[in-house]
Amino acid sequence: MMNHSFFAFWTKITSALLALVILFSITPSFGQTKVKIKGEKFHINGKATYSGQKWKGHEIEGLLMNSRMVQGIFDDLNDETSNLWKYPDTGEWDADRNTSEFIDNMANWKAHGMLSFTINLQGGSPEGFYKVQPWHNSAFTSAGELRPAFMNRLKKILDEADRLEMVPILGLFYFGQDRRLEDEAAVIQAVDLTINWLHNHNYKNLLIEINNECNLRYTHEILKPERVHELILRAKSIERDGYRYYVSTSYGGGFIPLPNVVKEADFILLHGNSVSEPEKIGEMVAETRNIEGYHKMPILFNEDNHFDFDKDFNHLIASVSAYASWGYYDPREKGEGFEDGFQSVPVDWSISSERKKGFFNLLKEITGY
């Protein structure tokens, strides 16, 4: 029979060890904010977004106004190109500073009515529109495993979004960087590990975008239009305690989603790049609602680089008129300064340029914030 004093001693030791394990483990998020889709409307914590809001006769309730902020966890693992992203005030690149400044500005975005933003595990082109991508910006290893430094930065952003009751759109893959994964098995593993990582941290305020513009220059066949629905289904199938994430993917500017994606997606992502006339935005939405397999679900633009926010009719207003959410995409144009754009690295995440002010001021008016 075990001595009682030894048993008490052993109990204290094991309790102390358990306390140390908890202390030095990554603390799970609280998961306070929860997004739900009901028909065509988004709900946050049981209440439709922009509840009761109308603007110039257009219903705003249930929309999810957003911006493309994909470089929030950016870093360049290629020593030959990492010197391209120096901050003008220090002459150095700093990935942690980039994420900290992103977080510092989130409350101000929310105060203007922006409830969502797209952030990507493989970012986007840090030089705006760019076909060749020698830089190495990927939260995945070649085998599809998660890089801790990237995921730690992501966690900080998602925790703040959770606190602010915001709904990030988390993109997994980006063309030009998907080649960093060695094969299809690595792509599948990256999906599995990402979704399980999100479950482990108890996030319930996220939407998933499998890849950005699936019809553009991807290396792996499973990320191309004909097969990307397989990854949508896979991500949807990973449940935890009866909960799963809402999943979709996007296509290039002006492209209408294909039936295989529409049938399986929980919401539809459109891009307004290359669509020159605002009227065409409404036509895209109408055409999407007529695709085979479409059922009542939200339609959301999460990338559009057309502005004209001072005009009576622009892409943002056209989207709202068709009852579709709209996403601001602002690359830094050639010759512009540090304060311009939200995609080109290094990024000034504040509402600093006249173009940014135009978007956020109109957004505040439309959403009633």
N, C-alpha and C positions, 0 to 999 in steps of 0.2 A: 504494500500500500504506500502511496506517495506521501512523504512528510508534508504536513500542512504549511510549515514555514517555507519550504522549497516551492510549493505550489503558489503561495502568495508572491514569492520573489519572481518566479517565472511569469506570472500574470502581469506584474509591473513591467518586466522587461519587454514582453510582447506588446503591451499597450504603448510603451515608449517608442518602440520600433514602428508601430503603426502610425503614431503621431508624426514621426519623422518622414515616413513615406508620404503622408498627406501633405505635410508642409512643403516638401520639395517636388511634388507632382504639379503638373499644369492644372490650375484651378479651373474646373468647368464653368462655363457661363451660366447665368441664372435662367436664361430663356424666358424673360418676362414678356417679350413682344411676340405676337403670333399673327401671321398673315393667313387669310383664307380667301378663296375664290368662290363667289356665289354668282352663278350665271356670268354676266359680263362685268361684274363689279368686284373690286378688291376691298377686303375688309381688314382692318388692323385692330386687334384686341376686341373683336366682336362688333365693331362699328364701321360702317361704310366710310371710306376715305372721303374727305371734303363733304361731310354729311350735310345734306340740304342745300349745298352750294349750286347756284346757277349763275351764268355769266352771259349777258346779252342774249338771253333766251336759250342758251346751250346748257345741258346738264353736265355738271362737273363731278357730282357725287359718284364715287366708285372708280374714278380714274387713278392712275399712278404716274404722276409727272416726275420726270427723271433727267439725269444727265450722264453722259459717258465720262467716267472718271477712272479709266481702266489701269492707270499707272500708280495706284495708291500703294502697291507693295513692290514696285519696280526695283530691280537691280540688274546689273550687267556682269555676267560671269566670264565674259571674254576680255582678257587683259588688253587686247589690241584695240577695243572700241570703248572701254569703260571710261576713258578720259574725255569722251564726247559730251558727258552729261554734267559738267562742272557748274556749280552755282556761281553766278556773277559776283557775289560778295565775298566768297571764300576761295574760289578757284579750285574747289574740290567737290566731288560727288559724295553724297551721304544718304544711303537708303533709309536709315532710321529717321533722319531729319525729314525726308520726304513723307514718310508715314505720319510722323508727329504733326507736321503742318497740315496734312490732309484731315486728321482728327480735329485739330484746332478750329477748322472752318466748317465742320459738319453742322453744328447747331445753327450757324448763320444761314446755310443752305435751307435747312428745315424751316427757319423763321420766314423764308420767302415762299414757302409752300412746296418745296421739293422734297418728296417723301421717299425717293428711290434714286439709286445710282448704280451704274454697271461698273464692277471691278473684276479684273481678270487675273487668273493664275498664270497666264502667259502674256499678260499686258496687251499692248497694241503697238503699232509702229511709233517709236519715240520721236520720229521726225515727221509726224503727220502721215500723209499718204506716201508710202514707200514700198517698192516691190522686193528689193533685195534686203535681207535682214541678217547681217553678219553678227550682230549682237546676240547675246545669250541671256534671255530673260524668261526663265521658266521655273515654276515652283515644283516641277517634276524632274526626277533624275531620268536617265536614259531607260531605266527599267520601269518607270512609272511610279516610283516611290516619292513621298512628299519630302521636300527640303524644309527642315525645321525653321530656318531663318525666315523664309518666305511665309510660312504658316503662322509663325509668331507675330509677324507684322499684320497678317490678315486678321488674326484673332483680336488684336487691339482695335482694328476698324470695326469688326463685327460686334464687339462688345459695346462700343460707343453707339453704333446703329441700334442695337438692342435697347440701350438706355434711352435713346432719343425717339424710339418707336418709328424707326425708318426701316425700309424693306430693300436691302441690296439685291441686285441681280448679279449673281456670281457666275462669271464665265470661266470655263475650264481651259479650252484650247483656242489658239490663235494661229492662223496660217503664217507660215514662215518660221514659226517656233515649234509647231507640232513635229517637225522632223527631228527635234531633240529627243523624241522617244524612239526607241530602236525598232519597235515592231507593233503589230496590232495588239498583241498580248499586253504590252506595256501601256497602251492607250486604255485598254479595259481595266487594267490594274489601277491606273490613275483615277478613273471614274470611281471604282469601288472604294479606294482608300480615301478619296475626297469626301464622298457621301458619308462614309462611316466616321470620318473625322468630324464632320458637321454634327452627326448624331451624338458622338461622344461628348461634344460641347453643348449639346441640348439647344442648338439654335432652331428656332421655329419661325423666324422672320425673313426667310430667304426664298428667292426664286433662282432656279438653275438654268443657265444658258450653256448647253453642251459645247458649242463652239460659235465663234463669231464668223458670220458670212460663210456658211458651209460650202457654198458653190464657188469659192475662190481659192485656187492654188494650194489645196491640202495634199500632203504626202500620203497619208494613210486612207485606204479606201473606206474604212468604217466611219470616217469623218466627212465623207462626201455626201451629196444629196441623196443618192440612191440607198444608202445604208445608215445614215445618221440616226434614223428612227430607232435602230437597234440599241443605240446608247441611251436614247430617251427612255425606252422601255426598261433598260437595265437600271438606270438611275432611279426610276420610279419604283422598281421592285425591291429596293433596299429599304425596308421599313424597320422602325424601332418602336416598340410599345404601341403599335397600331398607327404610327405617324410616318408619313413619307413626304418628300419634297415635291413641289410643283416644278415641272421640267419642260423646256422647249429648246429651240435653236433659232438662229437667224440666217438670213441670206443677204446678198449684196444689195446696194441701193436700187430701188424700183422693182426688185424681183418679187413675184407673188409666190408664196409658199406652195410646196407640192403636197398632193394628197397624203402620201405616206407619213409626212410629218404632221399635217393637220389632224389626221385621225388619232395620233398618239399624244400630241402635245396638250398641256394643260392650259396654255395661253399662247398667243401668236405674237412673234416678234417681227417687225418690219423695219426697213431702213429707208430713209428718204434721200440719201445721197444720190446724186446724178438725176434727181427728179427736179426739173427746172421750174415748173409751174405749180403753185400751191393747189390748184384745182385737181391736179393729178394725185395728190395725197388722198383726197376723199375718194377718188376712183379706185385707188389701191385697196382702201378699206372695204369698199363695196364689193370689189372683185374677190377679196379674200373671204368674205362672208358667203360667197357662192361656190367655194371650192368643195369638191366631193369630200365628205367626212366632217365638214365644219358643223359644230354645234355651238350653242351659246357659251362663249368664253371671251375673256378680255383680249383685245387687240392693242398692242403696245409698240410704238416706235421707240427704239432705244439707241438710235443713231440717226442724226439728220444735221447736216452742216449748212443749212439754209437759215438765214436770220431775218433781216428786214423787220425788226421788232417794233419800229416806229410806224409801220404801215397798217392800214385797216385790215389787210388780209395777207397772211404769211403762212408758212408751213405749220407753225404751232397752232394758229387759229383754225387752219383747215383741218388739222387732226382732231381738235376739240369739236369742231362742227360735225365731224363724222362719228363722234363718240369713241375716240381712240386716244389713249395716252400718248404723250410726246416726249422724246428724249433729245436733249441738246448735245451736239457734238461739235467741239470747238478746238481744232488743231491750231497750232501757232503757224500762221502764214509766213512765207519767206519775207524777211526784212522786219518782222515784228519783234517787239521786245519781250523780256522775261514775263511781264505781267499778262501777256496775251495767251490765250488758249488753255485748255485743260488736258491735252494729250501729250504735247511735245515736252520732252524732259530736258532740263529740270522744270518742274511745274510750280507756278504760283497758284496755290489753291484758293486764294482769296477772291472776292468779287471785285476785281481790280480794274479791268479794262472797260472801255465804253460798251463793247459787245457783250461782255458778261453782265454788266449793269442793265443793258437793254433786255436780256433774257429774264433775269431774276426780277426786275421790276414788273414786267408784263406777267410773269408767272404769279407773283404776289397778288396782282389785281385779279387774275382769272380764278385763282384758288380761294380768294377771300382771306388770306392770312394777314 
